């Protein structure tokens, strides 16, 4: 169910947000799941809601998959290059009506490469302190310059966003 939050400014609460990532590995025979920590973000809910704006920063250096060696490799120059590009940003996020459902359209920047993404919003639940939301999208890693290991790892991965925003 999707509830529209009241107009106003909300802050994404990093302690109550989870950015999940899932993709294939070993020629598609295995799935790798991981999480990124959220640094912060702002949601400005407008009236009309289509004029709302979302921005967020994700800690690229904090990706964890449960295997230290893989995490180190994903931080290397071959993939995220976290030392030089520590943040993944989401900017210009705008809600878009898609029939009876909603999507969040915005620009993601990874390793200095920006690309448009559209997240399907699965749920938004309003609470007295703000709201929580769940959304997901499939991202083509090649579009962001993450082309190392083309045959070893999958080209697409799924991002799942579970966020909580509190009134500023």
C-alpha positions, 0 to 999 in steps of 0.5 A: 500500500502506498500512502502519500506523506503530508507535505514537508521536509523529511530526513532519511534516518541512516540507522533505520535505512537498508540499501540492499544489493543482489547480483549473480556471480560465477557465471550466473550460478551463484547469487551474492547479496550485500548491503550499503550504509546510507550516509544521509538524505532529504525528502521534500514532499510537495503538493502536488506530490509530483513536485517532491524531491529526493536526494541521498548519499550512500557510503560506497566504501561500506559495501559488505557481502559477508566475505572480506576478500570479495568486499576488498575486491569490490572496493578496488579500482576494478569495481567501486574504487571506494578510495577515490569515489567514497560516495554513491549519490542519488539526486533529482529524485522525483515521484512519477505516477505509473498507472495505479503505482508510483516510481521514483526517477532520479540520477545515480552517480557511481565512480563519477559516472551518472545515469538515470534510474527508475525505482518501483515504489512498493510501499509507503507507510505514514507514521506520526514521526514521518514515513517508511518506504520500500522500493527496488530497481535493476541497474546495469553495472556496465552503464556506470563503468563497472565492466571488469569481470564481464563474464564472471559476474552478472551485468545487472544487479538489483537494488532494494531500498528500505528507508525511514524518513523523519520530519526535519 
